[in-house]
């Protein structure tokens, strides 16, 4: 999942995918399922983590509760229109001294350092995040499936061919979603 991909969630009832998309729509789809048909798990596609939702109220109330926040007028300090967010950074005095000597000040120097580190990353962070996202999903839903441990080892070894072979006989919705999360 990259910065341009809109947030997405996926719900499974048992081994079947029942909904995927914006959280508000997934929540309403889950709410409309027969709870007696089996447990429902909702996964955050960006992290692979299971989400627990409050589905009380009408469909419209649930939709409003999980709708993305409306874009309001920009407030506060900084340059919110540019996406600038003020947060706290804790550094040692020698770090602050070094930053103060840099052209453009501390903020500009930190932005340059982060941009340089991102360029030098060469996709390693994205690959690690994809593996972790896929593993969290599989741990939540496929831990009892045959070959789970071997598939996990192949996933973390970066052996895509072996991973695909090991999950070939798994339920299609689980297999396809795992591959989507790993390759996203």
Number of C-alpha atoms within 10 A of each C-alpha: 19 9 6 6 9 10 15 15 23 23 24 20 19 14 18 13 17 18 19 19 16 17 25 20 19 21 26 19 16 22 19 11 13 11 11 6 9 12 11 20 22 26 24 20 24 19 19 25 21 18 12 10 14 10 17 9 11 11 17 10 14 20 20 13 16 18 14 12 8 6 6 6 7 10 9 8 9 12 12 13 10 7 8 10 11 11 6 5 5 8 9 7 9 9 11 12 12 12 17 14 11 13 10 11 12 17 13 13 17 14 11 12 12 12 12 11 11 13 10 10 11 10 11 11 11 15 16 14 18 24 23 19 23 28 25 19 25 22 15 16 18 20 14 11 13 13 16 18 14 13 21 19 15 18 21 16 12 14 12 16 10 16 21 17 11 19 22 12 12 16 13 14 13 20 18 15 17 25 16 14 21 21 13 16
